[in-house]
Amino acid sequence: MEYTIETEFPNKMILAKEGPCLSLYMPTHRNIFRSNKDSLVFKNLVKEAESSLEQVYSSKDIHSLISLLNQIEDNNEFWKNSLDGLAIFATLDKMIIYRLEKELQPIAIVSNSFHIKPIIEYYQGLETFSILALEANTFALYEGNHLGVKPIELSDDVDVTLSEVLGTQHTESFLTRGSYGGSGKEGSTFHGHGGKSDDEKIDEEKYFRYVDRFVLDNISKNAKYPLVLVTHKEHDFVFRNLSNNPYLLDESIEGSYSDFKKDEMKIELKRIFVRRFSAKVNKAIEKYNRLKEKELSSDQINVLLKALLKGKVDTVFIEKDLIIPGKINLETRKFVAGDISNPKIDDLLEDIIQQALLTNSKIYILSADKMPSKSGVAAIFRY
């Protein structure tokens, strides 16, 4: 039995119910000097999990799983690569691990399905952005979000600098050249003496039109990701006035991409993401409230379950810290209450999340004060 480190969510294994499902969450530290403390927290959680498993399964059945967990505990290299949180999902013969940039409360749960509410909250609404780093005379492209950013490699025959694009057609009579790095090809930085001439402005607009057309045709139309512009204020104004890219976001990141230090770009992208996600949630809640009178949305659990099992739920809202002990009775399509301490009993909300993932419903995990209902769950139906 081996484990794999995952970055994409959800993994197919998360959606499968294959007997005992171990879900383990804990905070971790990037500082290697704290790794001993992390492994100790992990050791205690493994003991809790082992005790739960032994209530139902023999030592022989769980040997491979517990053995692998013990190996992880003693693996110094594993703990040296920690971020802020760790999530582990395991059955008796499979294990996947997520390293997360979020501190998590330590918990180990053994049940008939995985406890995925915390990781759904972490990944919910996650958007990937195309990123255009635009300078006066060169550009570069990136792709990512607040969890990570990577460069988009362009082929060597792509013109990226103003000189390459305009050739001999631009005016250089009163400009001096300096070197510029970061585009992956040789370029030039132009230092003007005084304000921009009309010729310079024309050259700039010609170049920006080329960049806009290139990004739209080669990046945006294919990826269809929102486009974030990273540039100085004066270039932002000019570029926006001539851009025809419908994926270009209203909100920019001001400055030169090369000036951002490690993780600063992710922080800027998170600011944009949080604003956009909050707007999506508010819009969904408004829709829920508007459709309730028409009985096209509901916070009644059994009504929601019947619609969910028929694949007729568009959006489901789940209260973040609430647990409703029980499970879905697939025959009656109703909620059956139970005792959460019993490994055979699930959290109903986890079952709802699992089913929502299987039917491609949108899922929002919200704090109680943000929820559109008091029942801990609510849904907008497909109609």
C-alpha positions in Angstrom: 0.0 0.0 0.0 1.3 3.5 -1.0 0.1 7.0 -0.8 0.0 9.7 -3.4 0.2 13.5 -3.0 -2.7 15.2 -4.8 -3.3 18.8 -5.8 -6.5 18.4 -7.8 -9.9 18.1 -6.1 -12.1 16.1 -6.0 -10.2 12.8 -6.6 -12.4 9.9 -7.7 -11.5 8.0 -4.6 -13.1 10.7 -2.5 -16.4 10.0 -4.1 -16.3 6.2 -3.7 -17.6 4.4 -0.6 -15.3 1.4 -0.2 -15.9 0.3 3.4 -14.0 2.1 6.2 -13.1 5.6 5.2 -10.4 7.4 7.3 -10.4 11.2 7.1 -7.5 12.9 9.0 -6.9 16.7 9.2 -4.3 18.6 11.1 -2.3 21.8 11.2 1.4 21.6 10.0 4.3 24.0 9.9 6.6 25.2 7.1 9.4 25.5 9.7 11.4 22.3 9.8 12.2 22.8 13.4 8.5 22.3 14.2 8.3 19.0 12.3 8.7 16.9 15.4 5.7 18.5 17.0 3.7 17.9 13.8 4.6 14.2 13.7 3.5 13.9 17.4 0.1 15.4 16.6 -0.1 13.0 13.7 0.8 10.0 15.9 -2.0 10.8 18.4 -4.6 11.2 15.5 -3.5 7.8 14.1 -4.0 6.2 17.5 -7.6 7.6 17.6 -8.2 6.3 14.1 -6.8 2.9 15.0 -9.1 2.7 18.0 -12.1 3.5 15.8 -11.1 0.9 13.2 -10.6 -1.8 15.8 -14.2 -1.5 16.8 -15.3 -3.0 13.5 -12.3 -4.6 11.8 -9.6 -7.1 12.8 -5.9 -6.1 13.3 -5.1 -8.1 10.2 -7.6 -6.1 8.1 -6.2 -2.7 9.1 -2.5 -3.7 9.3 -1.5 -2.3 5.9 -3.2 1.1 6.6 -1.8 1.5 10.1 1.7 0.4 9.0 1.7 3.1 6.2 0.5 5.8 8.6 3.3 4.8 11.0 5.8 5.1 8.2 4.6 8.6 7.5 5.0 9.5 11.1 8.7 8.5 11.1 9.4 10.0 7.6 11.4 13.3 8.3 11.4 14.2 4.6 7.6 14.1 4.6 7.3 16.6 7.4 10.1 18.9 6.0 7.8 19.6 3.0 4.8 20.6 5.0 2.7 23.7 4.3 0.0 25.0 6.7 -2.3 22.0 6.8 -2.5 18.3 6.0 -5.5 16.3 4.8 -5.4 12.5 4.5 -8.1 10.2 3.0 -7.6 6.5 3.2 -9.4 3.2 2.8 -7.9 -0.2 3.7 -5.9 -0.2 0.5 -5.7 3.3 -0.9 -4.5 6.7 0.5 -4.3 10.2 -0.9 -2.8 13.2 0.8 -3.3 16.9 0.3 -0.9 19.6 1.5 -2.9 22.8 2.1 -2.1 26.4 2.6 -4.5 26.7 5.5 -4.3 25.7 9.1 -6.8 22.9 10.0 -8.2 21.7 13.3 -6.8 18.2 14.2 -9.4 15.5 13.7 -9.5 11.8 12.7 -12.8 10.4 11.6 -13.6 6.8 10.6 -16.9 6.4 8.8 -18.6 4.8 5.8 -17.7 7.9 3.7 -15.1 10.6 3.8 -15.4 13.7 5.9 -14.7 16.2 3.1 -16.4 19.4 4.4 -13.1 21.1 5.3 -11.4 20.4 2.0 -14.5 21.3 0.0 -14.5 24.7 1.8 -10.8 25.0 1.0 -11.3 24.4 -2.7 -14.8 25.8 -3.2 -15.2 28.4 -5.9 -11.5 28.0 -6.8 -10.8 29.9 -10.0 -7.8 29.6 -12.3 -6.7 32.9 -13.8 -4.8 33.8 -16.9 -2.3 36.5 -16.0 -0.9 39.1 -18.4 2.2 40.8 -17.1 2.4 43.9 -19.3 5.3 46.3 -19.5 5.7 49.3 -21.9 7.8 47.2 -24.3 7.4 43.5 -23.4 4.9 41.0 -21.9 4.8 37.6 -20.3 2.0 35.2 -19.5 1.2 33.1 -16.4 -1.6 30.9 -15.2 -2.7 30.1 -11.7 -4.6 31.2 -8.6 -3.9 32.0 -4.9 -2.7 28.4 -4.4 0.0 28.6 -7.1 1.2 30.4 -10.2 3.2 29.0 -13.1 4.5 30.7 -16.3 3.0 30.0 -19.7 5.8 29.0 -22.0 5.7 30.7 -25.4 7.5 29.3 -28.5 10.7 31.0 -29.6 9.1 32.4 -32.7 6.5 34.4 -30.8 7.3 38.2 -30.8 7.0 39.6 -27.3 8.9 42.9 -27.3 7.8 46.1 -28.9 10.9 46.1 -31.1 10.1 42.6 -32.4 6.5 43.5 -33.0 7.0 46.9 -34.7 10.4 46.3 -36.2 11.6 49.4 -37.9 8.2 51.0 -37.9 8.5 52.7 -34.5 10.2 56.0 -33.7 13.4 55.9 -31.7 14.9 59.3 -32.5 14.9 60.6 -28.9 15.0 57.4 -27.0 17.9 55.6 -25.4 18.0 51.8 -24.8 18.5 49.9 -21.6 18.3 46.2 -20.9 15.2 44.4 -19.7 14.9 40.9 -18.4 12.0 38.6 -17.7 10.3 38.0 -21.0 12.5 35.0 -21.9 13.8 36.8 -25.0 16.0 39.8 -25.4 14.2 43.1 -25.2 14.8 46.8 -24.5 13.6 49.3 -22.0 13.0 52.7 -23.5 13.9 55.7 -21.4 12.2 58.9 -22.7 13.5 62.4 -22.2 10.4 64.2 -21.0 6.8 63.2 -21.7 5.7 60.8 -24.4 5.5 62.1 -27.9 2.6 61.4 -30.2 4.8 58.9 -32.0 5.5 57.0 -28.8 1.8 56.9 -27.9 1.0 55.5 -31.4 3.7 52.9 -31.0 2.4 52.0 -27.6 -1.1 51.5 -28.8 0.0 49.5 -31.8 2.0 47.2 -29.5 -0.8 46.9 -26.9 -3.3 46.0 -29.7 -0.9 43.2 -30.8 -0.6 41.9 -27.2 -4.4 42.1 -26.7 -5.1 40.2 -30.0 -2.4 37.6 -29.2 -3.6 36.9 -25.7 -7.3 36.6 -26.9 -6.6 34.4 -29.8 -3.9 32.1 -28.2 -4.8 32.1 -24.5 -8.2 33.3 -23.5 -10.3 31.7 -26.3 -8.7 28.3 -25.5 -8.5 28.4 -21.7 -11.6 30.6 -21.1 -10.1 31.7 -17.8 -10.7 35.2 -16.4 -7.7 37.4 -17.4 -5.9 39.4 -14.7 -3.8 42.3 -15.9 -0.6 43.1 -14.0 0.8 46.4 -15.1 1.5 50.0 -14.1 -1.4 52.4 -13.8 -0.6 54.4 -17.0 -0.4 51.2 -19.1 -3.6 49.8 -17.5 -5.6 52.8 -18.7 -4.3 52.6 -22.3 -4.6 48.8 -22.6 -8.1 48.7 -21.3 -9.3 51.4 -23.6 -8.3 49.4 -26.7 -8.7 45.8 -25.4 -11.3 43.6 -27.1 -10.8 40.6 -24.7 -14.1 39.8 -23.0 -12.2 37.7 -20.4 -10.3 40.7 -19.1 -11.3 41.5 -15.5 -12.2 45.0 -14.3 -9.8 44.6 -11.4 -6.0 44.8 -12.1 -2.9 44.2 -10.0 -0.8 47.3 -10.1 3.0 47.1 -10.6 5.6 45.2 -12.5 5.3 41.4 -12.2 9.0 41.0 -11.7 8.9 43.2 -8.6 6.6 41.0 -6.7 8.3 38.8 -4.1 7.6 35.2 -3.3 3.9 34.6 -2.6 3.0 38.3 -3.0 1.3 37.5 -6.4 -0.7 34.8 -4.8 -1.9 37.2 -2.1 -3.0 39.7 -4.8 -4.8 36.9 -6.7 -6.5 35.8 -3.4 -7.8 39.3 -3.0 -9.4 39.2 -6.4 -10.7 35.6 -5.8 -12.3 36.5 -2.5 -14.2 39.4 -4.0 -15.4 37.4 -6.9 -16.4 34.4 -4.7 -18.3 36.6 -2.3 -20.2 38.1 -5.2 -21.1 34.6 -6.4 -22.3 33.5 -3.0 -24.4 36.6 -2.6 -25.9 36.2 -6.0 -26.7 32.5 -5.2 -28.4 33.5 -1.9 -30.5 36.2 -3.6 -31.6 33.6 -6.2 -32.4 31.1 -3.4 -34.6 33.7 -1.6 -36.3 34.7 -4.8 -37.2 31.2 -5.8 -38.4 30.0 -2.4 -42.0 31.4 -2.9 -42.1 29.4 -6.2 -41.0 26.3 -4.3 -37.9 26.1 -6.5 -35.7 26.2 -3.5 -36.0 24.7 -0.1 -34.3 24.2 3.3 -36.4 21.1 4.2 -34.0 18.2 4.4 -36.3 15.5 3.0 -37.5 17.7 0.1 -33.8 18.5 -0.7 -32.8 14.8 -0.5 -35.5 13.7 -3.0 -34.4 16.4 -5.5 -30.7 15.6 -5.0 -31.1 11.9 -5.6 -33.0 12.7 -8.8 -30.1 15.0 -9.9 -32.4 18.0 -9.7 -30.3 20.2 -7.4 -28.4 23.1 -9.0 -26.8 24.6 -5.8 -26.5 23.3 -2.2 -25.6 25.4 0.8 -24.1 23.6 3.8 -23.4 25.0 7.3 -19.7 24.9 8.0 -19.5 23.6 11.6 -22.8 21.7 11.8 -23.0 17.9 12.0 -26.3 16.1 11.5 -25.8 12.4 12.6 -27.5 10.1 10.2 -27.6 9.0 6.6 -29.7 8.9 3.4 -32.0 6.0 3.1 -31.8 5.4 -0.7 -35.0 3.4 -0.8 -37.3 5.9 0.9 -35.1 8.9 -0.2 -35.4 10.2 3.4 -33.1 11.1 6.2 -32.4 8.5 8.9 -31.1 9.8 12.2 -28.2 8.0 13.9 -25.4 8.1 16.5 -22.3 9.8 15.1 -20.0 7.8 17.4 -21.0 4.6 15.5 -18.5 4.1 12.6 -21.4 2.9 10.5 -23.2 6.2 10.8 -22.3 9.2 8.7 -22.9 12.9 9.0 -25.9 13.5 6.8 -24.3 16.7 5.5 -21.3 14.7 4.2 -23.6 12.4 2.4 -25.3 15.4 0.8 -22.0 16.8 -0.3 -21.0 13.5 -1.8 -24.2 13.2 -3.7 -23.9 16.9 -4.9 -20.4 16.2 -6.2 -21.7 13.1 -8.1 -24.5 15.1 -9.7 -22.3 18.2 -10.5 -24.2 20.5 -8.2 -22.5 23.7 -7.0 -21.6 23.5 -3.3 -21.1 26.3 -0.9 -19.8 25.6 2.6 -20.8 28.7 4.7 -20.6 29.9 8.3 -23.9 29.9 10.1 -24.3 33.7 9.8 -23.9 33.5 6.0 -26.4 30.6 5.5 -29.7 31.5 3.8 -31.6 29.1 6.2 -31.5 27.9 9.9 -31.8 24.2 9.1 -28.1 23.9 8.3 -28.8 23.1 4.6 -30.5 24.7 1.7 -30.8 24.1 -2.0 -31.7 25.7 -5.3 -33.4 23.2 -7.7 -32.8 22.7 -11.4 -35.8 23.8 -13.4 
